[in-house]
Amino acid sequence: MPPIHDHPLRYALANELHARPFPISTAPCTVVFLAIKQTAEAAGRDRSQDREHLLNLLDRHGAPHPQPEATHYAGQIGRHWLKWEQHTEFVTYTAFSEGVSERAFNPADFEVFPAEWLDQAPGQRITSSLLRVVHRPDQGTIKANMSDWFVPESLAVSRVLDDAAVAAGDFRIDPAGHMRFAVFVTEGTGQRRIGRIIQRLCEIETYKAMSMLGFARVKHLNPKLGALDARVTELMNEMTDGPAPADEMLPQLLSTSTELETMAARSSFRFGATGAYEAIVNQRIFSLREERFEGRQTFADFMMRRYEPAMRTVNSTETRLRILSDRAIRAGELLRTRVDVERSAQNQALLESMDRRADMALRMQHTVEGLSVVAISYYAVSLAGYLLYPLTALGISKGMLTALVTLPVVGLVWLGIRQIRKRLE
């Protein structure tokens, strides 16, 4: 039997499921995370710029380059282990180093990414985080550290992955410009499990930041939506009760509908991406398998109180935009129907007027034809009189000749004109 042929994408698609493995990490360690996004058209950006920026960092440390067209990379740069990933709208850099600084969340830890290298980034920072991963101390020390490191009113903390660690963060940007997360690892927790906790915390923060771009878009759209909503309502009221002609209102309604469709088209990608990012945030939090720590709010509680209202606002605005666009389209269709009916009535009146004019023209034509018969007959009788004039020598007077030929001439003229009209018809 000949060998079966593989689909050309079989191996590529199978390997995609294993393209971004969880990092392996130990405690204590410091993790520095950075996500960069282009300001506009990030999904359609030139991705070679992301790769060139990565190679610039690798060349500073003499590190090997990734394979061409690679969308992820992991390797040693100096004393750090670097993980680079390219996503639809952004790229992420995660640097792991053994041990922790004496000063918690020391801004110097971020110097693994040099300032001049950051200035050359093909985009802007969407988020950055410092993670401090240490062995789990006693409860009192954990509580004291959380009081020193985080803002109490925003603090989210929980035991995660069957009490493998205690994770904490307040989702606030510190004076150095970074988010802070602390992970207190229980003794005996494996390196891969620690890596999963770190990656999930980084993903929660990244996708939370990306989904909040949809909320920013909504805040920009809402004033315009309010104005367009009022305009559509005003036009519909005018359609119902106003004296304005429909053909004058139709261009205004079509202009409003076009503006709404344009807004929907420009926002559709952001709305769709926001929904996808929100789902990832919720899934990552669920996968942490949180348990409450000392009665504090969990990450899920924090998101329910602070994050979900923003996402509901995005969803409601998307729905509002779609409904308003549908209203404008339906109103436009109704107005076009009204215009068509009015034009049909005008056309009917015009046709009736044309019928009346045609009837009048026909009667005028018959009148003209009668007058034409008389005029032509007059001249024909005169010519016939000249032709028969010699007969006066026989004793017939000229008046008698004229009288004798008048009726036959008139009849012949009438028959001739009628034949001509039949031919033309």
TASULNOR-V326418 format. One record per residue. N is the residue number from 0. SS is DSSP state (@ for helix, = for strand, . for the rest). NEAR is the number of other ideal C-beta (glycine too) atoms within 12 Angstrom. Layout:
n={N N}
ss={SS SS}
near={NEAR NEAR}
This chain:
n={0 1 2 3 4 5 6 7 8 9 10 11 12 13 14 15 16 17 18 19 20 21 22 23 24 25 26 27 28 29 30 31 32 33 34 35 36 37 38 39 40 41 42 43 44 45 46 47 48 49 50 51 52 53 54 55 56 57 58 59 60 61 62 63 64 65 66 67 68 69 70 71 72 73 74 75 76 77 78 79 80 81 82 83 84 85 86 87 88 89 90 91 92 93 94 95 96 97 98 99 100 101 102 103 104 105 106 107 108 109 110 111 112 113 114 115 116 117 118 119 120 121 122 123 124 125 126 127 128 129 130 131 132 133 134 135 136 137 138 139 140 141 142 143 144 145 146 147 148 149 150 151 152 153 154 155 156 157 158 159 160 161 162 163 164 165 166 167 168 169 170 171 172 173 174 175 176 177 178 179 180 181 182 183 184 185 186 187 188 189 190 191 192 193 194 195 196 197 198 199 200 201 202 203 204 205 206 207 208 209 210 211 212 213 214 215 216 217 218 219 220 221 222 223 224 225 226 227 228 229 230 231 232 233 234 235 236 237 238 239 240 241 242 243 244 245 246 247 248 249 250 251 252 253 254 255 256 257 258 259 260 261 262 263 264 265 266 267 268 269 270 271 272 273 274 275 276 277 278 279 280 281 282 283 284 285 286 287 288 289 290 291 292 293 294 295 296 297 298 299 300 301 302 303 304 305 306 307 308 309 310 311 312 313 314 315 316 317 318 319 320 321 322 323 324 325 326 327 328 329 330 331 332 333 334 335 336 337 338 339 340 341 342 343 344 345 346 347 348 349 350 351 352 353 354 355 356 357 358 359 360 361 362 363 364 365 366 367 368 369 370 371 372 373 374 375 376 377 378 379 380 381 382 383 384 385 386 387 388 389 390 391 392 393 394 395 396 397 398 399 400 401 402 403 404 405 406 407 408 409 410 411 412 413 414 415 416 417 418 419 420 421 422 423 424}
ss={. . . . . . . . . @ @ @ @ @ @ @ . . . . . . . . . . . . = = = = = = = = = . . . . @ @ @ . . . @ @ @ @ @ @ @ @ @ @ @ @ @ @ . . . . . . . . . . = = = = = = . . = = = = = = = . . . = = = = = = = = = . . . . . . . . @ @ @ @ @ @ . . @ @ @ @ @ . . . . = = = = = = = = = = = = . . . @ @ @ @ @ @ @ @ @ @ @ . . @ @ @ . = = = = = . . . . = = = = = . . . . . . . . . = = = = = = = . . . . . @ @ @ @ @ @ @ @ @ @ @ @ @ @ @ @ @ @ @ @ @ @ @ @ @ @ @ @ @ @ @ @ @ @ @ @ @ @ @ @ @ @ @ @ @ @ @ @ @ @ @ . . . . @ @ @ @ @ @ @ @ @ @ @ @ @ @ @ @ @ @ @ @ @ @ @ @ @ @ @ @ @ @ @ @ @ @ @ @ @ @ @ @ @ @ . . . = = . . . . . . @ @ @ @ @ @ @ @ @ @ @ @ @ @ @ @ @ @ @ @ @ @ @ @ @ @ @ @ @ @ @ @ @ @ @ @ @ @ @ @ @ @ @ @ @ @ @ @ @ @ @ @ @ @ @ @ @ @ @ @ @ @ @ @ @ @ @ @ @ @ @ @ @ @ @ @ @ @ @ @ @ @ @ @ @ @ @ @ @ @ @ @ @ @ @ @ . . . @ @ @ @ @ @ @ @ @ @ @ @ @ @ @ @ @ @ @ @ @ @ @ @ @ @ @ .}
near={3 4 5 7 7 11 10 8 10 12 12 15 13 12 16 13 10 12 19 24 16 24 36 19 36 27 35 26 34 42 48 41 43 42 37 38 31 26 16 15 15 29 20 11 24 15 25 15 20 37 26 20 32 40 26 26 35 27 16 20 24 13 22 17 20 25 13 11 13 25 23 28 33 28 26 19 33 20 17 33 31 34 34 38 32 33 32 25 36 36 38 42 43 41 39 38 31 20 20 29 21 12 15 28 38 23 22 17 33 33 22 32 39 21 12 12 26 23 15 20 30 27 29 22 29 32 34 39 44 45 47 40 41 36 25 29 20 12 18 11 18 32 24 16 27 33 21 20 32 32 20 17 15 27 35 42 41 38 30 41 29 16 24 32 42 43 50 46 46 32 33 25 21 24 10 21 19 33 40 43 46 46 47 39 37 26 15 15 31 20 23 18 31 38 35 30 47 48 35 37 47 44 38 43 46 37 39 39 38 37 41 32 34 37 32 21 30 32 17 18 32 24 14 26 33 16 18 33 27 16 26 36 20 21 33 26 15 23 29 17 10 16 10 20 18 29 19 19 31 29 19 28 36 24 19 34 30 19 26 34 23 19 33 31 16 19 31 20 23 34 33 22 29 36 24 24 36 34 20 27 38 25 18 32 33 19 23 37 23 34 22 18 28 19 13 30 27 30 44 28 22 33 35 19 17 25 33 23 18 29 32 22 26 36 24 21 34 32 19 28 36 23 20 34 30 19 26 36 23 20 33 31 19 22 34 23 17 26 24 17 16 20 18 14 15 17 14 14 14 14 14 14 14 14 14 14 14 14 14 14 14 16 14 14 18 17 14 17 22 19 16 23 27 20 17 24 28 19 17 28 30 20 17 26 26 17 15 25 19 12 19 16 11 11 9 18 16 21 13 17 26 27 18 18 28 23 16 19 29 25 17 20 30 22 17 20 27 19 13 16 18 10 9 10 9}
